[in-house]
Amino acid sequence: MKQLNCPANGLRPISEFVCWGERRAMPDPAATSDADWADYVFNRDGAPGVKIEWWCHTPSTTWFLVERDTGLDYVLRTWLPGDEP
């Protein structure tokens, strides 16, 4: 069974988690053009590689960050927001 290390709850089955996508800086909505806002909302970099993603442990609703190689589906590390490595 595939497992993921939740920084708050420890090693858990992957079925308890949801990935919410790559962490990206949000542009200022008041100062961003409609085209740039649409690009932020709808477009993602789908190329395989090492990315930092938002994940949620759904039973505890714990949000945390995962550094993962999306090409190999290999987790490098996990941490809670504010505990930046």
Backbone bond lengths (Angstrom), bond angles and torsions (degrees), N, CA, C in turn:
res aa  C-N    CA-C-N  psi(-1)  N-CA   C-N-CA  omega(-1)  CA-C   N-CA-C  phi
1 M - - - 1.440 - - 1.532 108.24 -
2 K 1.312 115.79 134.72 1.454 121.14 177.41 1.530 109.18 -75.53
3 Q 1.344 116.40 137.24 1.450 121.46 -178.85 1.527 110.03 -130.57
4 L 1.339 115.29 157.93 1.457 121.94 178.16 1.521 107.84 -132.61
5 N 1.333 115.59 139.98 1.458 120.38 179.64 1.522 109.90 -86.84
6 C 1.328 116.33 108.19 1.463 121.89 173.96 1.523 106.77 -81.08
7 P 1.342 118.57 128.33 1.460 119.34 -178.16 1.532 113.77 -65.10
8 A 1.321 118.26 -17.21 1.466 121.06 178.83 1.526 112.84 -101.10
9 N 1.335 117.51 -28.49 1.473 121.21 -172.41 1.520 114.35 -119.99
10 G 1.319 118.71 -1.12 1.457 121.33 178.73 1.522 112.76 82.90
11 L 1.314 114.57 -165.01 1.455 122.24 -177.01 1.526 110.63 -70.97
12 R 1.338 116.53 122.77 1.462 122.05 -175.74 1.535 109.38 -135.96
13 P 1.356 118.39 157.46 1.462 121.20 176.23 1.537 110.74 -61.62
14 I 1.302 116.58 141.92 1.462 121.56 -177.26 1.526 112.00 -60.76
15 S 1.329 117.59 -23.51 1.469 120.90 179.54 1.526 112.48 -65.14
16 E 1.336 118.10 -14.26 1.462 121.58 179.04 1.529 112.67 -87.24
17 F 1.325 117.81 1.63 1.462 121.39 -173.85 1.518 112.45 -119.78
18 V 1.324 114.52 155.18 1.465 121.92 172.68 1.528 107.43 -130.91
19 C 1.318 116.18 133.34 1.460 121.36 176.39 1.525 108.44 -93.11
20 W 1.341 116.50 129.65 1.465 121.22 -178.63 1.522 112.54 -107.40
21 G 1.313 117.21 11.06 1.458 120.49 172.43 1.518 114.46 100.19
22 E 1.301 113.02 177.00 1.450 121.65 -174.06 1.529 112.20 -66.88
23 R 1.321 115.39 139.84 1.473 120.23 175.35 1.524 107.59 -73.65
24 R 1.319 114.80 128.32 1.461 120.74 179.55 1.515 108.69 -140.68
25 A 1.314 115.84 150.29 1.461 120.20 176.94 1.528 108.86 -73.19
26 M 1.339 116.46 129.19 1.460 121.03 179.44 1.531 109.68 -82.85
27 P 1.340 116.52 130.74 1.464 118.19 176.45 1.530 110.45 -70.69
28 D 1.314 116.16 159.64 1.463 121.64 178.38 1.530 108.27 -69.79
29 P 1.346 119.11 114.46 1.466 120.96 -177.33 1.531 113.26 -59.10
30 A 1.321 117.57 -31.20 1.467 121.07 -177.88 1.527 112.13 -76.68
31 A 1.324 117.32 -20.94 1.466 120.40 -175.00 1.524 113.00 -117.24
32 T 1.327 117.32 11.58 1.463 121.25 -176.32 1.518 110.17 -109.19
33 S 1.321 115.79 139.28 1.470 120.00 177.83 1.528 109.68 -68.76
34 D 1.318 116.03 160.42 1.467 120.31 177.76 1.526 111.00 -59.60
35 A 1.308 117.35 -39.00 1.471 120.97 -179.21 1.532 110.84 -65.81
36 D 1.333 116.85 -42.66 1.465 119.67 178.83 1.522 111.22 -68.20
37 W 1.334 117.04 -37.70 1.467 120.60 177.86 1.526 110.07 -65.30
38 A 1.317 117.80 -43.66 1.466 121.60 177.96 1.529 110.40 -61.70
39 D 1.329 117.11 -39.81 1.457 120.86 177.99 1.530 110.40 -61.82
40 Y 1.327 117.28 -43.02 1.463 121.52 178.59 1.534 111.37 -63.95
41 V 1.325 117.32 -43.64 1.460 121.40 -175.44 1.530 112.25 -72.22
42 F 1.339 117.49 -42.09 1.462 120.17 -168.45 1.524 115.79 -104.16
43 N 1.320 119.43 -19.82 1.464 120.60 -173.79 1.524 111.25 -108.11
44 R 1.313 114.86 137.87 1.458 122.49 177.75 1.522 108.88 -130.88
45 D 1.333 114.73 155.97 1.459 120.17 174.18 1.522 107.55 -85.01
46 G 1.310 117.37 103.76 1.457 121.13 -176.36 1.511 114.24 -89.76
47 A 1.336 117.71 2.81 1.463 120.23 -179.34 1.525 109.94 -66.63
48 P 1.332 116.85 139.28 1.465 118.71 178.34 1.524 111.15 -66.12
49 G 1.310 115.53 148.98 1.460 121.23 178.89 1.515 110.06 158.01
50 V 1.321 116.02 -174.52 1.463 121.17 -179.73 1.517 108.60 -80.55
51 K 1.330 115.70 124.95 1.468 122.54 -178.56 1.519 109.71 -135.78
52 I 1.323 115.51 156.05 1.465 121.20 172.51 1.521 106.64 -104.93
53 E 1.334 115.33 124.40 1.460 121.30 -173.56 1.528 110.82 -123.62
54 W 1.342 114.70 152.58 1.465 121.70 171.16 1.518 108.71 -84.78
55 W 1.336 116.72 130.98 1.457 122.92 175.47 1.521 108.68 -129.06
56 C 1.318 115.86 155.27 1.463 121.49 177.25 1.525 109.50 -130.15
57 H 1.330 115.71 130.27 1.458 120.93 170.47 1.526 105.39 -85.20
58 T 1.317 117.40 103.91 1.463 121.31 -168.54 1.528 115.02 -65.02
59 P 1.345 121.98 -36.83 1.469 118.48 178.94 1.533 113.52 -62.71
60 S 1.339 117.26 -32.02 1.469 119.51 -179.06 1.528 112.34 -107.76
61 T 1.323 117.29 -2.20 1.474 124.66 -174.47 1.530 111.83 51.07
62 T 1.312 116.53 38.92 1.457 122.29 177.00 1.526 109.46 -88.56
63 W 1.337 115.84 119.74 1.460 121.77 176.54 1.518 109.13 -93.29
64 F 1.322 116.31 136.67 1.455 120.70 179.72 1.526 109.32 -153.17
65 L 1.318 115.21 173.72 1.458 121.58 -177.83 1.521 110.09 -110.17
66 V 1.336 114.57 143.63 1.459 121.68 179.68 1.521 108.06 -127.40
67 E 1.315 116.31 128.05 1.471 120.13 170.32 1.519 105.72 -94.82
68 R 1.340 115.07 119.04 1.463 119.59 -170.36 1.516 109.98 -139.09
69 D 1.324 116.20 139.83 1.455 121.85 170.87 1.524 106.51 -84.66
70 T 1.329 116.48 106.35 1.468 120.16 -174.74 1.527 112.46 -72.45
71 G 1.321 117.58 -21.86 1.463 120.29 177.17 1.515 112.19 -72.22
72 L 1.324 116.27 -39.51 1.462 121.91 -179.43 1.523 112.54 -98.53
73 D 1.345 117.36 -8.09 1.467 123.72 -174.52 1.526 109.59 52.99
74 Y 1.335 114.57 52.52 1.450 121.71 -177.81 1.525 109.17 -122.19
75 V 1.328 117.30 125.78 1.463 122.08 -179.44 1.520 109.13 -85.14
76 L 1.336 115.54 126.12 1.463 121.16 178.73 1.529 111.51 -88.99
77 R 1.349 116.97 -41.60 1.465 120.91 178.65 1.524 109.89 -167.50
78 T 1.327 115.62 162.27 1.469 123.14 176.41 1.523 108.25 -133.63
79 W 1.357 116.38 150.29 1.459 121.03 177.42 1.518 110.40 -161.17
80 L 1.322 115.16 158.11 1.455 121.80 177.58 1.534 109.49 -81.79
81 P 1.340 117.78 148.80 1.469 119.42 175.14 1.532 109.79 -56.19
82 G 1.309 115.98 137.31 1.449 121.06 -177.65 1.508 113.48 93.61
83 D 1.318 116.67 -18.01 1.473 121.82 176.98 1.522 109.39 -103.01
84 E 1.310 117.25 41.53 1.467 121.58 -175.64 1.533 110.57 -53.34
85 P 1.324 116.82 131.39 1.470 120.11 179.23 1.520 111.59 -70.53
